[in-house]
Amino acid sequence: MARNTMRAVALLFFHLFTLAWMKQNPMPSIIPQFVPPSSGEISEPMSYPYDHKIFVAGERELTMNCLPVSPSQLSSFEIQSMKDNLFHVLRKFREQNGFGRAIAAPQLGYPFRLIALHYNGTDTALYNPVIINHSLETFTMWDDCLSFPDKMCCIRRYKSISVQFVNEKNQLVIWNDCSQDLSELLQHEIDHLNGVLAIDKAEKPFKKARSLEEITDSVEEKERKQLERSDEEVPAAIVSRKDWLERPEYYNRFVDFHY
Ligand SMILES: [Zn+2]
């Protein structure tokens, strides 16, 4: 009995010592292995409005130079799940926010070269997209992103690009001389696959010389007076989306293209 008591006391002291030691010497944090979420097992469904986390600016997942998807991987369960999840999140985001035409795999944490595109009412999966040609002409615009939803940034893009990619049937597809809106969208998404965000390339808008006649009637008198000032302040390269939405005409005056 006494021996059992001594053993219990010794065990208690051992546990207390272990707890005290662990408090002083915490375990090193373990970098989680990449596990692609599958459509069947949604992680933390209550945490994210789109069923999955969308990684945001500043997180490591958005700085990755993504891996190409090989022909043998294309039909695998993991790659198919990744594609399904990208389109699922894109659709949900669009339903809830009214915008969102494309999403790149790293925005959901997948280190692969895949873009889910919803353009002109059609869903297209672009595997391993590459810009094979571009116009000499560039233009500026205000850009946004699912990964920095509270900001707008001024960015310069090629006016037109030609792009090649592999489709879901493992066929090589070439889109030549894409329209301006599709070109800027694809440049944004392909940058994601190289670990580059639009805010990384943002530039201060170049002040455009436009006459007051070009300003629409929707511009209010207050803003019109502001525009007449010769010392009008040029916006910063990155601005808050809230401020931008309060006076889009003002901001759009400083760029070449807007929707
Ligand atoms: Zn983006």
Boltz pocket constraint, residues with backbone or C-beta under 6 A from the ligand:
constraints:
  - pocket:
      binder: B
      contacts: [[A, 102], [A, 144], [A, 145], [A, 146], [A, 147], [A, 188], [A, 192]]
      max_distance: 6.0
